[in-house]
Amino acid sequence: MRTAILLLTALVSAVLSVEQTSEDQDSLSAVLSVEQSSEDLDLFSAEPRAEHSSESPEDQDLFGAGAMVQSVEQSSESTESSEDQDLFSAEPRGEQSSESTEASKDQDSFSAESELLKFGALCSGNPGNRRRGCDGRGYGCGHYGASRAGGKRKHLGLDIVCADGATVYAPFDVVLGGRAVPYTKNNAINDGVNLGRQGLCFKLFYVKPDKYSGTLRKGQRLGKLLPMQSVYPGITSHIHVQMCDKTDPTKYF
């Protein structure tokens, strides 16, 4: 009987020991679980902060650097655009300046040509190319633009005094360009010749040329003056000098 009681007591102690061990293990597991959860939470909370803390400044710096680079590039593009505009603005001025220079050269060339081309003596007895003034009997005046036919028309040439039959000379080196006549109806003085020089064209009326083509050197005989007094008695006999384009020839004398 005593032995049975001892055995029962040992069995109960063993059962209680096993339950206590199970409770202790459960408590330990719970504690470990709580601690693990806490560590996980700390790690979970810490990692994003660490990542955010470590990456954010770099990202911000990179973003800021990128913005600065973009700003520099925009500034460079703006500078290039400004330079292009300056070049664009400068080029037309340069072209206008070049065109203006060319026009000025052409004018200077024309002026120089006009200065070089001056009539030498046209008629024997009048070495200074004296011009006809105004005559009576309705013959009018000898300057360019003088009134004719009671104001119905204008004189389109310049009259240089020359006696009937006097020798007429080439006023400069000339190319003879054919016959030139002042009237549609023929008369004793209806003759003349075209002269060319340096791109200019002149007509000499009331002259009988020795020839109508070829060339002559300045001062060489060109022909003779026709008898003006037979057609216009009392007029001052003269050579009529007219530009082929009917502009004023006075500047060439």
Secondary structure, DSSP 4 states (H G I P E B T S, - for coil): -HHHHHHHHHHHHHHHHHHHHHHHHHHHHHHHHHHHHHHHHHHHHHHHHHHHHHHHHHHHHHHHHHHHHHHHHHHHHHHHHHHHHHHHHHHHHHHHHHHHHHHHHHHHHHHHHHHH------BTTBTT-PBP-EETTTTEE-STT-EEGGGTEE--SEEEE--TT-EEE-SSSEEEEEE--S-SS--TT--EEEEEETTEEEEEESEEES-SEEEE-TTSEEEEE--GGGTSTTS--EEEEEETT----GGG-
